[in-house]
Amino acid sequence: MNNKYLLGLDVGSSSVKASLVNVETGAIAATAFYPGHEAPIMAKKAGWAEQDPEMWWTNAKLSLKDCMNQTGAKGEDIIAIGISYQMHGLVCVDKNQNVLRPSIIWCDSRAVPYGDKAFKEIGNQVCLEHLLNSPSNFTASKLAWVKENEPDLFDKIDKIMLPGDYIAMKLSGEVKTTISGLSEGMMWDFKEKKPAKFLLDYFGFNEDILADIVPTFAIQGQVTSKAAEETGLKEGTPISYRAGDQPNNAVSLNVFNPGEIASTAGTSGVVYGVLGDVNYDSKSRVNTFAHANYTEDLNRLGVLLCINGTGILNAWIHRNVAPDLSYAAMNDVASEAPIGSDGVKIIPFGNGAERVLENKNVGCSIRGINFNKHNRSHIIRAAQEGIVFSFCYGIEVMEKMGMDIHKIHAGKANMFLSPLFRNTLASVSGATINLYETDGSVGAAKGAGMGAGIYKDHDEAFSSLKKLAVIEPDESNRDAYLNAYAEWKEELNKVITK
């Protein structure tokens, strides 16, 4: 299998990234992304966000071509394809697979009233028991907006799909989706273990509008002669994996089992944990979807916590408090302050309403500063601690749902580059943090290897996953960390109950 590759495509709203992974060694042979700048998002009205699906396809082809040029790989050298994609988008095609309108993507908020109305009229308990979430602003609600506001266009729709399904369609000529994909659009009934007919009926959708379901890890289609001509791939190459970006990030970090967590901490922060039993948060503070390895016979759910104000807070501190320091130097300065920042506390929710706070917009506040004893080291540390504490606040919601959290997997990037951040998170949560070298496109490539039967299981697929560091809870200082977290929660409660 030497010089044979797995292709992973990661379809984001900023760019499309491609990676070629060597089948035999598991090493990353090439990576490329297009465009080289932030991809455009169309916003005709406030709160809208749309992209042209053809742009994703163009950028996928450019990224693949770049990777093939880097390696000298030919079409026959690529033996399976996996796809990761931005979640919750809506793509509508007619019976000839022509796109009928730009995709309404994940960050478009126009459908919120439709989801909220459905939640109320169908009944909160019914939705939570069957969908595990409110219909909210997910794909089904976006389609409801199209039905009401663009009825002539709606009548032409043959199939709806997610962004990754669209790329798979361009490669294979077939419109398919997965249970995990249906669940992220609020169209999978976890109680009945079939498409959520009660929600489709409520919105007035015929079930025929849904794509056919295929397993996440399986031969889902094959590259057509037309796609082969456009991409340089070999006709007949299997598409053997697809998943939304957050389930796929977990896959990339070899997170498949209950109690394991995948986390990212970029501009916003995500904690994505695997749950072994069907459950939901009664206040809908976290979202629950079918994980990549969910089947009708195996309950594997991905519980998703999103914190808006993580890396963006650290960047704000850098610009406004420590513009003379690098991020690495900021970490050093922060470590000069003691655990708990000597009483300084930062409530980090300054990037909009937070679902974990039941959609309250409490803003960001710096509390407890004493002008006679505090300096910027306390502020920088308090910012990082505030971000960690917001993660742990959400993790408590997950634990109340029955999740036993003992291990956190993350890429060594963004906030996870900070030893202070990592040590605080491990010590407050009590979980061991494993840091790896990976990304979404690489995870999609290895997922393709699993789906094509090249790897017997996820342990074999990710045996080459490079572990960069292990951070254990600091037991000698854990009481100090927990006390600081408890005091921070007291301040948060004051803000929430104002």
WOLINPE-V203477 format. One line per field, one symbol per residue. phi: phi as a letter, one per 30 degrees, with the letter a starting at -180 (. if undefined). Layout:
# WOLINPE-V203477
phi->???
This chain:
# WOLINPE-V203477
phi->.dicbcccccccdcaccbbccdddcidddababbddcdddcdbdbeicabbdeddddeddddddedddddcidceddccabbbcaddidbccbddciddcaeddcecdcddeddddddedddjedddddcciadehcdedddddddedcbdddedddcbcaceddddddddcibcbbbdeddddcibccddchaeddddededicdddddddcbddcadclbddddddddciddejddcbaaadddededeechcbcejcbcbbbcecbbcbccccbdaacdchdbcbbddecdbdcbdbcccccbcdcceddddddddccbddcddddeddddddddeihhjdbcdcccbjdcddchidccicbcbidcdcbcbddddddddddddeddeddddddddddjdccbbccaddahddddededdddddddicdcccbcaadddddddddddddidcdaddddcdceddcabccedddcdedddddddddddddddddce
